[in-house]
């Protein structure tokens, strides 16, 4: 059986197709639509295929005890103040939807609960992302699958048994699995990029890579190992406040990522050893025995 491909709007994700590059804005917008638009512009300028946000129903995802914890931020003095301050609602996402259409870039979101999935349906986003933290949430998996759209599933902090169980619920049609290590930023000794090869052997769906490392090298290597999609957090400034900023790429880093990832198929070649025409003058110049 051949490896399946997944269609996301006008993009095809799978072997033989250009790597599907996602710029994750996540919550790095810090509650500001204008800041989100700046990051969308960065993604468009650097040649990304899509931008991604995160959507939570705060009172569903977090317990009352968690929301009541002291945590000072520009939004207030509790964790709940912060979480609610970071959430965009209908008005903000209508503005984002309009802006992305104007700029010609796809957008979607990681939905952390069933209500958030239903909320996103009004914007007819082309796919859904399920975060690593939600991989074991069978009800969320089933609810997301019920929408009939492609699903992108990250596999951080998960065992192979848990991944296999999640895939048994979602099915391999219209699914992209992302190798991921859920530390921000991820150290080199925990990137474990060969898991991409393991996932490619175990499953017939496209395999991607969701990276949280500093720099771009692991993401480029991931594509060389067979990743059909790469997702990276982006920011306008890594020194901005926020838990995801340090593991994010600024515009220059994202530019280099997209440039290098796009070169991977050409650099890898077809594996057939040949003598190139460009080498012939070098043979005449340097080879004593022809």
N, C-alpha and C positions, 0 to 999 in steps of 0.2 A: 504494500500500500504506500502510495506517495505521500509526501508531507503536505498537509492542508495549507491553504492560504486563507487570509481573512481580509474582507473588503471593508474599509472604513471610509464612508463617503466615496470620494473619487480616488482614494489611495488603496493599493493592494499591499498587504504585509505578508511576507513569506520568502522562501528561497527564490532567488532570481530576480527579485524586485528591490528597488532602492530601500535602504534602511529607513524605517519610519521613526523620525526623531521628534520626541515630545519635550517641550520646555515646560517643566512644572513650576507654575507660579505658586501653587499651594496656598499657604497663608502668609507668604512673604510680602503680600500687598499691605499687611499691617492695618487692614480695615479701610484702605484708601483706594477708591476706584481710579483716581488719577494715577496713582503709583502702579496699579495693575495695568493700566493702559501703556505706561512706559515700558513695562516688561513685555507686553504683547508686541509693541513696536520692536523691541530687541529681538524677539523670536522671529518676527517677520523679516527683519533686516538681515539676520544671520542665516536664514533659509530653513528654519524648522518647519515641520509639517503640522504641528498642533501645539496648543497650550492647554494646560490642565490646572484646574482648581480643586479645592477640597470643600465638601459640603457636609455639615453635621446638623442634626437637631440636638442642640446642646443638652437639653434636659433629658434626652433619651440616651445619648452616648455616655454621659458622665453622671455619676451618682451625686446626690445632694452633698455628701461628705466631701467629695472631690471638689465640687464647685465652691464649697464654703472655705476651702483652704486659703490661708493668707498668701497673696502673691501680688506684689505691687507692679503696676503697669500704668500706661497713659490712660487706660480705661477705668482704673479703680484699684481697690486694695485686695480683691479676692481672685481666685482662679476663674470663678464664674464670670466676673467682670471682663476678664481677658478673653475668655472663650466666646462670650457673646459679642464683644467688640470686634473680634476677628471674622465673624460670620457675615457674609453678604446675604441680602434678602432678594425678593423679587425685583425691586426697582434697580438695585445694583447689577443684577445679572441681566436684566433687560438692556442696560447700557453696555455691558460687556458683550452680549450677544450681537447687538447692533454694530459695535466697534470691530469685532472679529469678522463679521460679514463684510464690512467696509474694507478691511485690510486683506481679506481673502485667506484667512487662516482658520483651521478647524479648532473648536474648543469643546471641552467636556470636563467632567469632574470625577473625583473619587468620592463616592457616597458611603457614609459610615453607618447609615441606618435606613430602614425601609421608607420612612417619611421623606428622607432626602432624595431617594430614588424617585419617588412620586413627584416631588417638587421639581426635579430636573426634567421630567417628562414634558413639561409645558414648553421647554425650549428645543425639544426634538434634537438633542445632542446625538452625534453619530454612534456613540459607544459609551460604555461605562467602565470605570476603573474600580477595582476592589483592592483596598490597601492590604498590606501584609497583616496588619493587626486584625483584619476582618476575615482572614482566610478560614478560620475555624467556626465562623458564624453561619451555620447551615441555613438558617431562616433568611438571612440577608442574601446568601448565594442564590437560594431558590427564588426570592422575590426579584432580584436583579435579572436572573435568567428569564423570568416570566415576561419581561419587556421585549424579548426577541431581538435584542441588539448585540453586537459584538461585545465581549467582555475581556478586559485586560486585568489579569490577576497577578499581584506581586506575592513573592514567596518567602520574604524575610521572616526570620525567627520561627521557621516551620520545618518540621521533619519531612522526609520523603513520604512517610505514611500519611501525614496530614495533607500533603499536596495531592497524593493519589486519591484520598477521600474527597477533597474539594473538587477535583477534576471529575470524579464519578458523579457528582451532583450537577456540575455545569456542562459536562460533555466536552468533547474536543472540537466539535464544530463551532466556529465563531468564537474561539478562545485563543488568547495569546498569554503565555506564561512568562513571567519576568523573574529571572534570578535576581536576588536582592539580599543584602546584609543590612539589617535595620539598626545600624549605629551611625550617628551623625557627628563628625565625619567618620567614614569607615577606614580603618587602618589597612595597610597593604597585606598584612598577614591574615586578614579575615575576608579579603575580597573573594577568594576561592572561585576564580573565574571558570575553572574546569567543570563546575556544576552545570554550566551552559551545555557542555557536551553530554553530561549525564541526563539532563532534561531532554535533550534532542533524541537520545536513544530510547528514553522511557515513553515519550509522548510524540504524537504525529502532528500536533499543532505548532504554529510558529512559536519560537522562544525569543524573548527579549531580555534586556538588562536594565534594571533600575539602579543607578549608581548614586552613592552618597559620599564618594571619595573626594579628596582634594585633587584638583587638576583633571586632566582628560585621558591620560594614558590607559587606565583600566577600561574605560568605556570604548576606546578604539580597539583595544585587544579583544574585548567582548565581541565586537563585530567580526573580527578576524577568526574568532572561534565559532562563529555561526549565529550570533544574535541577529534577529531580523528587525529589531526595534531597540532604541535606546531612549531612556527617560532620565533627565537630569533636572534638579532644582535650579532655578535661575533667580537672580536678584539684580537690582541696580547698584547695590553696594554691600559687600560682604560684612562691613562693620555696622550695618543697621541692626537694631535690636530685633530679637526673634530667634526661636530655637533652631530654625532650619537655615539661617543665613550662612553659617560657617561652612556648610556642606554644599553651598550653591555656587553657580558660575556667574560671573559678571559678563558683560557683553564680549569682551576680548576673549575670555575663556570659551564662551559658547561659540564664537566665530571659529576658533581653532578646532573645537570639537566637531562641528558640522563639516568643516573643510576636510579634516583628517578622516572622519567616518566615510565621507563620500568617495575618498580615494582608495578605501580598502579593497573593493572588488578589483580595481585595476592593479593595485599592488600585489594582490594574491595571484593574479593570472589564472592560467588554465592547467598548470602543472606539467605541460609538455615542454621538454628541454629543446630549445632551438638556438641557432646562431642568428642574431639579429643583423639586419643590414648595417645598422650603426656600428656594429663590431668589426665589419670587414676591413675598413681602413686600419683599425688597430691590429688586426692579424698581419696585414702587410707590413706594418711598422715594427711590431714587436716579436712576432713568432718566427723563430729561426728555422724550424722544420714545419712545413705546411702539409 
